[in-house]
Amino acid sequence: MANHMHLVVNVHSDPDPESILRDFKSYGSGALNVQWEKPISGTWWTESGSKRKLGTDNSVNRAIEYCCDQEYPLLIW
């Protein structure tokens, strides 16, 4: 899991998922750039990422279980 990450995020109201992903990538890049040299590709991220809304408690629970069940996770918070 050193080459990717999963986030399950609860947000209030109904913000644009694209904006949420953009903000996570932006703030994440800033933190990573402080600690390490920028990657050769010039970015830490792929071009896209899932922005799927989880509309039920069951779908949220399944997404969390999926993240927790990953082989060799570096961090579960």
C-alpha positions as CSV (number, residue, x, y, z in Angstrom):
1,M,0.0,0.0,0.0
2,A,3.0,2.3,-0.2
3,N,1.9,3.4,-3.7
4,H,-1.7,4.5,-3.1
5,M,-4.2,5.5,-0.4
6,H,-7.9,5.3,0.3
7,L,-10.0,7.8,2.2
8,V,-13.6,7.5,3.4
9,V,-14.7,11.0,4.2
10,N,-17.9,12.3,5.9
11,V,-18.8,15.8,4.7
12,H,-21.7,18.1,5.7
13,S,-24.2,19.3,3.1
14,D,-23.6,18.2,-0.5
15,P,-20.3,19.6,-1.7
16,D,-18.9,18.8,-5.2
17,P,-16.9,15.6,-4.9
18,E,-14.4,16.9,-7.5
19,S,-13.7,19.9,-5.2
20,I,-13.2,17.6,-2.2
21,L,-10.7,15.4,-4.1
22,R,-8.9,18.5,-5.4
23,D,-8.6,19.9,-1.9
24,F,-7.2,16.7,-0.5
25,K,-4.6,16.5,-3.3
26,S,-3.7,20.1,-2.8
27,Y,-3.2,20.0,0.9
28,G,-1.6,16.6,0.7
29,S,0.9,17.8,-1.9
30,G,1.9,20.7,0.3
31,A,2.6,18.4,3.2
32,L,4.5,15.9,1.1
33,N,6.6,18.6,-0.6
34,V,7.7,19.8,2.9
35,Q,9.0,16.4,3.8
36,W,10.3,15.0,0.5
37,E,11.5,16.1,-2.9
38,K,8.8,16.2,-5.6
39,P,8.5,13.1,-7.7
40,I,10.1,13.0,-11.1
41,S,6.6,13.1,-12.6
42,G,6.1,16.5,-10.9
43,T,3.0,15.3,-9.0
44,W,2.2,12.9,-6.2
45,W,-1.2,12.0,-7.7
46,T,-2.7,10.2,-10.6
47,E,-4.9,12.2,-12.9
48,S,-8.1,11.1,-11.4
49,G,-9.5,9.3,-8.4
50,S,-12.8,7.9,-7.2
51,K,-15.3,10.5,-6.1
52,R,-18.1,8.1,-5.5
53,K,-20.8,9.2,-3.0
54,L,-21.7,6.6,-0.4
55,G,-25.4,7.2,0.1
56,T,-26.2,4.7,2.8
57,D,-24.8,3.6,6.1
58,N,-24.2,0.2,4.7
59,S,-22.2,1.5,1.8
60,V,-20.1,3.6,4.1
61,N,-19.5,0.6,6.4
62,R,-18.5,-1.6,3.4
63,A,-16.1,1.1,2.1
64,I,-14.4,1.3,5.6
65,E,-14.2,-2.5,5.8
66,Y,-12.6,-2.5,2.3
67,C,-10.0,0.0,3.5
68,C,-9.3,-1.9,6.8
69,D,-9.0,-5.2,5.0
70,Q,-6.2,-4.1,2.7
71,E,-3.1,-6.2,2.8
72,Y,-0.1,-4.6,4.7
73,P,-1.7,-1.2,5.3
74,L,0.7,1.5,6.4
75,L,-1.9,3.4,8.5
76,I,-5.5,3.0,9.4
77,W,-6.9,6.0,11.3
